[in-house]
Amino acid sequence: METGLRPYFRRKHLLTPTELSFYEVLRRVVYDYVVFAKVRLADLIDANERHQSWQANFNRIRSKHIDFVICDDDSRPLLAVELDGKSHERPDRVARDNDVDRLFDAVSFPLVRVPAETEYDFDRLRALLVPALKTSWGSRRATGVKSKQLLEN
């Protein structure tokens, strides 16, 4: 019997209200860069096809995404930003976040984690992100920045 229930539907918004609030401030903070949202991890980090575990390595990154990626005008990724809400406290999300942190560290790609809030302070966010951007292609060791302490100060 046909129920009329469609297997798919079109989403009304790409970003959640929390993500949109952050995105609006982020775009103002890094106005001279391009910001992309919900970027697939496999578009930032590539699995080496010559490695014996290529398929397993690719499978590890293919279905994950990063909340925001800041790029230069040539679309060169400079900095990844993860917005960490309450769901990131669940054990499965903690394990996923640790895995992502290790992957970014392994390829020396800067990743900044920002706690989800109802409002974001422009100056504090700029103070957190601009130094990470300035070092992203220089030392490329701004990875794994845990920003909760920085934003609370």
Backbone as CSV, one residue per row, in Angstrom:
resi,resn,N_x,N_y,N_z,CA_x,CA_y,CA_z,C_x,C_y,C_z
1,MET,0.831,-1.183,0.000,0.000,0.000,0.000,0.875,1.245,0.000
2,GLU,0.648,2.156,-0.891,1.417,3.408,-1.019,0.971,4.394,0.055
3,THR,1.927,4.873,0.836,1.593,5.825,1.898,1.749,7.261,1.430
4,GLY,2.389,7.467,0.313,2.625,8.824,-0.164,3.811,9.501,0.503
5,LEU,4.503,8.791,1.377,5.659,9.352,2.062,6.857,9.319,1.125
6,ARG,7.378,10.466,0.827,8.535,10.550,-0.069,9.811,10.189,0.683
7,PRO,10.753,9.555,0.006,11.991,9.161,0.680,12.932,10.333,0.962
8,TYR,12.744,11.451,0.267,13.607,12.619,0.446,12.762,13.877,0.461
9,PHE,13.316,14.912,1.026,12.669,16.218,0.975,13.749,17.290,0.954
10,ARG,13.387,18.427,0.433,14.318,19.548,0.340,14.387,20.264,1.682
11,ARG,15.610,20.501,2.147,15.798,21.248,3.394,15.567,22.727,3.130
12,LYS,15.044,23.422,4.117,14.749,24.843,3.961,15.998,25.707,4.121
13,HIS,16.940,25.264,4.971,18.139,26.057,5.252,19.375,25.163,5.251
14,LEU,20.470,25.692,4.781,21.734,24.958,4.815,22.300,24.934,6.231
15,LEU,22.193,26.052,6.935,22.773,26.185,8.267,21.685,26.190,9.334
16,THR,22.029,25.650,10.493,21.131,25.742,11.639,21.122,27.189,12.123
17,PRO,20.164,27.588,12.932,20.174,28.961,13.468,21.475,29.294,14.199
18,THR,22.026,28.349,14.961,23.292,28.580,15.672,24.435,28.777,14.684
19,GLU,24.499,27.920,13.664,25.548,28.044,12.649,25.418,29.355,11.881
20,LEU,24.199,29.737,11.570,23.974,30.987,10.835,24.396,32.190,11.659
21,SER,24.088,32.182,12.936,24.499,33.276,13.821,26.018,33.405,13.832
22,PHE,26.701,32.277,13.961,28.162,32.284,13.959,28.703,32.731,12.597
23,TYR,28.128,32.199,11.529,28.571,32.510,10.168,28.498,34.007,9.891
24,GLU,27.435,34.646,10.330,27.285,36.084,10.091,28.392,36.883,10.763
25,VAL,28.748,36.515,11.995,29.845,37.193,12.684,31.177,36.812,12.048
26,LEU,31.353,35.540,11.729,32.593,35.065,11.116,32.889,35.810,9.814
27,ARG,31.896,36.005,8.983,32.098,36.718,7.715,32.559,38.147,7.955
28,ARG,32.062,38.783,8.999,32.512,40.152,9.319,33.926,40.139,9.888
29,VAL,34.243,39.128,10.684,35.566,39.035,11.311,36.653,38.830,10.261
30,VAL,36.399,37.965,9.298,37.403,37.644,8.275,36.932,38.169,6.913
31,TYR,36.518,39.412,6.903,35.919,40.037,5.715,36.793,39.972,4.472
32,ASP,38.099,39.879,4.643,39.000,39.864,3.491,39.353,38.447,3.046
33,TYR,38.620,37.461,3.551,38.783,36.065,3.157,37.434,35.528,2.691
34,VAL,37.457,34.346,2.105,36.226,33.681,1.666,35.898,32.594,2.683
35,VAL,34.638,32.534,3.100,34.210,31.541,4.086,33.254,30.551,3.416
36,PHE,33.580,29.273,3.546,32.719,28.203,3.056,32.144,27.460,4.261
37,ALA,30.924,26.984,4.122,30.270,26.261,5.205,30.078,24.796,4.827
38,LYS,30.159,23.944,5.852,29.903,22.505,5.711,30.724,21.880,4.586
39,VAL,32.013,21.972,4.741,32.951,21.453,3.740,33.307,20.010,4.096
40,ARG,33.237,19.162,3.099,33.573,17.752,3.298,35.052,17.622,3.649
41,LEU,35.344,16.835,4.661,36.719,16.633,5.111,37.610,16.128,3.975
42,ALA,37.053,15.278,3.117,37.825,14.736,2.000,38.165,15.802,0.959
43,ASP,37.541,16.965,1.030,37.897,18.063,0.135,39.026,18.918,0.712
44,LEU,39.386,18.650,1.955,40.467,19.382,2.619,41.696,18.514,2.849
45,ILE,41.456,17.253,3.134,42.523,16.299,3.442,42.360,15.131,2.487
46,ASP,43.425,14.771,1.825,43.354,13.697,0.841,44.022,12.441,1.372
47,ALA,43.450,11.308,1.048,44.063,10.023,1.381,45.037,9.660,0.261
48,ASN,46.220,9.266,0.650,47.257,8.923,-0.318,46.904,7.606,-1.015
49,GLU,46.665,7.670,-2.317,46.267,6.479,-3.081,47.359,5.415,-3.142
50,ARG,48.598,5.803,-2.909,49.695,4.825,-2.943,49.854,4.089,-1.617
51,HIS,49.188,4.560,-0.567,49.273,3.920,0.749,48.480,2.615,0.737
52,GLN,49.006,1.589,1.408,48.352,0.280,1.410,46.951,0.321,2.023
53,SER,46.674,1.291,2.883,45.358,1.400,3.522,44.542,2.552,2.939
54,TRP,44.769,2.854,1.656,44.104,3.999,1.042,42.595,3.964,1.228
55,GLN,41.947,2.865,0.914,40.481,2.805,0.974,39.983,3.039,2.397
56,ALA,40.602,2.406,3.361,40.200,2.599,4.760,40.435,4.041,5.194
57,ASN,41.559,4.620,4.764,41.849,6.016,5.101,40.837,6.956,4.459
58,PHE,40.488,6.699,3.205,39.503,7.534,2.529,38.128,7.389,3.193
59,ASN,37.765,6.168,3.538,36.477,5.944,4.196,36.379,6.715,5.510
60,ARG,37.495,6.885,6.162,37.555,7.605,7.443,37.225,9.085,7.285
61,ILE,37.476,9.662,6.105,37.273,11.099,5.910,36.108,11.449,4.989
62,ARG,35.609,10.519,4.237,34.661,10.850,3.176,33.301,11.330,3.653
63,SER,32.859,10.895,4.813,31.515,11.262,5.262,31.501,12.333,6.346
64,LYS,32.652,12.818,6.713,32.726,13.863,7.740,32.798,15.229,7.067
65,HIS,32.350,16.248,7.792,32.492,17.599,7.270,32.969,18.530,8.379
66,ILE,33.497,19.653,7.939,33.955,20.708,8.846,32.951,21.844,8.720
67,ASP,32.614,22.471,9.839,31.569,23.494,9.816,31.908,24.675,8.911
68,PHE,33.117,25.222,9.049,33.504,26.390,8.249,34.972,26.284,7.846
69,VAL,35.264,26.734,6.636,36.641,26.784,6.156,36.884,28.178,5.615
70,ILE,37.968,28.778,6.066,38.348,30.121,5.618,39.438,29.963,4.570
71,CYS,39.205,30.570,3.411,40.113,30.442,2.268,40.569,31.800,1.787
72,ASP,41.671,31.790,1.032,42.090,33.018,0.374,41.300,33.172,-0.924
73,ASP,41.602,34.223,-1.682,40.861,34.503,-2.912,41.028,33.427,-3.981
74,ASP,42.067,32.617,-3.861,42.299,31.536,-4.824,41.675,30.223,-4.360
75,SER,40.836,30.290,-3.346,40.160,29.152,-2.721,41.126,28.187,-2.037
76,ARG,42.292,28.679,-1.663,43.247,27.865,-0.912,42.812,27.845,0.551
77,PRO,42.489,26.671,1.094,42.051,26.591,2.493,43.161,27.015,3.451
78,LEU,42.828,27.924,4.357,43.804,28.441,5.306,43.533,27.991,6.731
79,LEU,42.254,27.901,7.083,41.887,27.626,8.469,40.521,26.949,8.504
80,ALA,40.414,25.895,9.296,39.136,25.218,9.508,38.594,25.634,10.872
81,VAL,37.276,25.783,10.942,36.636,26.189,12.189,35.490,25.221,12.473
82,GLU,35.523,24.617,13.641,34.458,23.745,14.095,33.690,24.452,15.197
83,LEU,32.396,24.481,15.059,31.510,25.060,16.050,31.026,23.910,16.932
84,ASP,31.432,23.899,18.181,31.148,22.781,19.078,29.980,23.093,19.999
85,GLY,28.838,22.470,19.719,27.648,22.610,20.552,27.566,21.490,21.568
86,LYS,26.415,21.361,22.194,26.195,20.345,23.232,26.420,18.928,22.711
87,SER,26.114,18.693,21.426,26.277,17.342,20.875,27.733,16.886,20.929
88,HIS,28.662,17.821,20.989,30.083,17.467,21.018,30.524,16.928,22.381
89,GLU,29.601,16.893,23.343,29.894,16.323,24.656,29.575,14.824,24.697
90,ARG,28.819,14.329,23.717,28.484,12.901,23.660,29.757,12.095,23.393
91,PRO,29.867,10.905,23.965,31.073,10.088,23.766,31.404,9.831,22.297
92,ASP,30.406,9.572,21.460,30.692,9.320,20.054,31.226,10.567,19.358
93,ARG,30.733,11.738,19.748,31.220,12.984,19.158,32.605,13.349,19.675
94,VAL,32.866,13.044,20.941,34.212,13.287,21.490,35.224,12.448,20.718
95,ALA,34.886,11.185,20.460,35.780,10.307,19.698,35.960,10.838,18.274
96,ARG,34.867,11.268,17.649,34.937,11.819,16.290,35.800,13.081,16.271
97,ASP,35.601,13.974,17.251,36.379,15.216,17.316,37.862,14.934,17.528
98,ASN,38.166,13.959,18.377,39.571,13.587,18.597,40.196,13.053,17.310
99,ASP,39.439,12.260,16.569,39.916,11.723,15.300,40.179,12.860,14.308
100,VAL,39.246,13.789,14.217,39.416,14.936,13.312,40.632,15.768,13.735
101,ASP,40.782,16.015,15.030,41.944,16.771,15.523,43.249,16.093,15.112
102,ARG,43.315,14.759,15.257,44.528,14.018,14.880,44.789,14.116,13.371
103,LEU,43.731,14.023,12.579,43.890,14.139,11.127,44.441,15.513,10.744
104,PHE,43.888,16.573,11.319,44.359,17.919,11.014,45.795,18.116,11.480
105,ASP,46.117,17.589,12.649,47.505,17.663,13.132,48.448,16.927,12.188
106,ALA,48.026,15.763,11.701,48.875,14.931,10.840,49.250,15.643,9.544
107,VAL,48.364,16.491,9.052,48.650,17.189,7.790,48.970,18.666,8.014
108,SER,49.191,19.048,9.273,49.531,20.429,9.645,48.542,21.444,9.076
109,PHE,47.277,21.151,9.273,46.206,22.041,8.823,45.586,22.678,10.068
110,PRO,45.575,23.989,10.161,45.040,24.651,11.355,43.534,24.435,11.513
111,LEU,43.165,24.031,12.716,41.764,23.816,13.072,41.502,24.524,14.397
112,VAL,40.477,25.365,14.407,40.092,26.071,15.619,38.697,25.603,16.011
113,ARG,38.536,25.247,17.267,37.234,24.839,17.788,36.659,25.993,18.608
114,VAL,35.419,26.327,18.316,34.742,27.430,18.989,33.478,26.877,19.633
115,PRO,33.266,27.139,20.909,32.031,26.661,21.541,30.813,27.400,20.984
116,ALA,29.748,26.664,20.742,28.513,27.272,20.240,27.904,28.148,21.329
117,GLU,27.472,29.326,20.928,26.849,30.279,21.847,25.647,30.910,21.151
118,THR,24.852,31.622,21.916,23.713,32.313,21.298,24.166,33.586,20.604
119,GLU,25.248,34.193,21.101,25.819,35.394,20.495,27.333,35.262,20.499
120,TYR,27.973,35.936,19.544,29.432,35.880,19.431,29.989,37.283,19.473
121,ASP,31.027,37.445,20.258,31.673,38.738,20.387,32.666,38.916,19.241
122,PHE,32.453,39.925,18.434,33.278,40.197,17.262,34.755,40.293,17.626
123,ASP,35.079,41.114,18.618,36.486,41.360,18.965,37.175,40.101,19.497
124,ARG,36.472,39.329,20.330,37.086,38.103,20.859,37.291,37.073,19.753
125,LEU,36.315,36.971,18.851,36.448,36.021,17.751,37.573,36.443,16.808
126,ARG,37.674,37.721,16.532,38.760,38.223,15.676,40.123,37.957,16.328
127,ALA,40.221,38.187,17.631,41.480,37.947,18.347,41.872,36.471,18.309
128,LEU,40.902,35.605,18.223,41.166,34.167,18.157,41.564,33.724,16.754
129,LEU,40.853,34.212,15.744,41.031,33.688,14.385,42.137,34.353,13.581
130,VAL,42.307,35.642,13.717,43.292,36.339,12.882,44.711,35.823,13.106
131,PRO,45.159,35.626,14.358,46.504,35.052,14.530,46.630,33.659,13.913
132,ALA,45.583,32.852,14.014,45.631,31.506,13.416,45.716,31.606,11.898
133,LEU,45.022,32.577,11.324,45.094,32.777,9.868,46.481,33.224,9.441
134,LYS,47.067,34.107,10.211,48.388,34.639,9.849,49.474,33.573,9.919
135,THR,49.276,32.558,10.737,50.279,31.499,10.851,49.926,30.274,10.025
136,SER,48.780,30.283,9.351,48.310,29.064,8.697,49.226,28.560,7.592
137,TRP,49.818,29.423,6.793,50.747,28.950,5.772,52.194,29.205,6.165
138,GLY,52.405,29.979,7.250,53.765,30.223,7.713,54.266,29.026,8.490
139,SER,53.945,28.991,9.756,54.383,27.861,10.577,53.450,26.670,10.416
140,ARG,52.186,26.930,10.036,51.159,25.900,9.869,51.021,25.040,11.116
141,ARG,51.294,25.605,12.267,51.156,24.825,13.501,50.105,25.433,14.433
142,ALA,49.091,26.043,13.891,48.007,26.580,14.712,46.936,25.522,14.932
143,THR,47.262,24.273,14.712,46.272,23.201,14.760,45.824,22.911,16.179
144,GLY,44.636,22.364,16.260,44.128,21.880,17.526,43.881,22.951,18.566
145,VAL,43.658,24.190,18.168,43.440,25.260,19.132,42.103,25.032,19.817
146,LYS,42.126,24.913,21.102,40.893,24.790,21.878,40.548,26.189,22.359
147,SER,39.453,26.726,21.872,39.190,28.144,22.063,38.243,28.469,23.199
148,LYS,37.686,27.493,23.872,36.725,27.790,24.933,37.367,28.712,25.973
149,GLN,38.589,28.405,26.386,39.266,29.221,27.375,39.528,30.617,26.823
150,LEU,39.891,30.716,25.556,40.185,32.010,24.961,38.938,32.879,24.864
151,LEU,37.816,32.289,24.548,36.589,33.065,24.420,36.009,33.453,25.766
152,GLU,36.325,32.695,26.799,35.786,33.008,28.128,36.587,34.094,28.812
153,ASN,37.797,34.353,28.365,38.646,35.390,28.984,38.223,36.760,28.570
